């Protein structure tokens, strides 16, 4: 009896310990802590995109009728780290098509990344928030869609664009053959005249 | 009771493990890039190139790639002309195969070709690109983007997912060249054509809009509709704001929501536009015809020619057989019970 309570306690402790471990890892990978306040522009750091969502649509079988899949899980937001550059930035995303194993069949699908919510890593972030469009449709043509934009003077520090699973869907037109499909999403951080 | 406790603790433990795995798999990016600004950079505060250049000279632009990963990576460095997407957005990272007819200086073809650069683990590397400027002075700005993409590391996960998605990270650094410090060129909008078109299985009428000047067109607002010739009834009314056009570029502005194709006939496109917060105004009308073939093509896809009739027939057959079997079993059981 006692042993079981011990196991449960271990489980609960693990529950709290894991997110901390995860955070520690992301700080190391970013190579950039936000502990110091530095008002001078850091010439040795760049505006970076450090993560993008990995979207899992699960194992639902694709059939010949039109269907909409809703994301099963999304593990990360879009994360942009800006060490204090004022010229603005923009994140776009494109897809190289939703192809089957041989690359011959394209699903003609559209990925919807709706309801992106810009959130500062630190609640005290005073800079003007970047914006995310309420609806984003990424088709397989390779055309880029804006997903996360900071105007000139906005989006300082670390900002994330958070998606909830219910707002990320995949529209599949009718006539698809039952198969497994893959796509490559390219997330591009652009610094340029807006 | 004991069994229940065991199950509960195991479940808690497992769910933690699941959470941990997700964190470990999180897709993150481990490189960054920077525009190394030369002395002829107009504004040193920018994070992209804005260079004052001279006709006939060769300009070197330097990009720094910083690989923070624990392994070596390869990067493709390409230069593209700035263009306008069909959503009315400025695009810096697409290859422009057919530049707009109004373009005088093609920055992409004037810049050294694709380079593949290997950057060792935890190292930064400088990449030099050369831009050959034309002898004749070009007006306004030449605008493009230097695109840096890290080669995808082949980690084919075995999975049972119906649609699996992999992420790749890229950077684009804008490159704007000018030969006069003060820019006086004003944007100009033209309506090149109007016609029915199918985009991604949906039917639209598209207006091909052109910015024929060497300057970015900001805050483009378009208010448009289609009428049947000789009628005042507004069809496919579409209003769109906050669009931006690249210098010397065109894009297909789509009218309608794609749900309905126009019947065969003669139509007129009416289009009003403004830019730079209403500083510039334009107004266009253009006649166009929906012909039999164009209408038929659009209609076929509208009514779902993709219905798989073989599948429907097989499914129908299976259902009929199933019903027959059920009826037979029921009859037999009834007979037996009697």
Interface residues (C-beta under 8 A of the other chain):
Chain A: X1 X4 X5 X7 X8 X10 X11 X12 X14 X15 X18 X19 X21 X22 X25 X26 X29 X31 X45 X46 X47 X48 X49 X50 X51 X52 X53 X54 X55 X56 X57 X58 X59 X60 X61 X62 X64 X69 X73 X75 X76 X85 X86 X87 X89 X92 X98 X107 X108 X109 X110 X111 X139 X141 X142 X143 X144 X145 X146 X170 X173 X174 X175 X180 X181 X182 X183 X184 X185 X186 X187 X188 X189 X190 X191 X192 X193 X194
Chain B: X2 X5 X6 X8 X9 X10 X12 X13 X15 X16 X17 X19 X20 X22 X23 X25 X26 X27 X28 X29 X30 X32 X33 X34 X35 X45 X46 X47 X48 X50 X66 X68 X82 X85 X86 X87 X89 X90 X91 X92 X93 X94 X143 X145 X147 X149 X152 X159 X160 X161 X162 X163 X164 X165 X166 X167 X168 X169 X170 X171 X172 X173 X174 X175 X176 X200 X201 X216 X244 X304 X306 X307 X308 X311
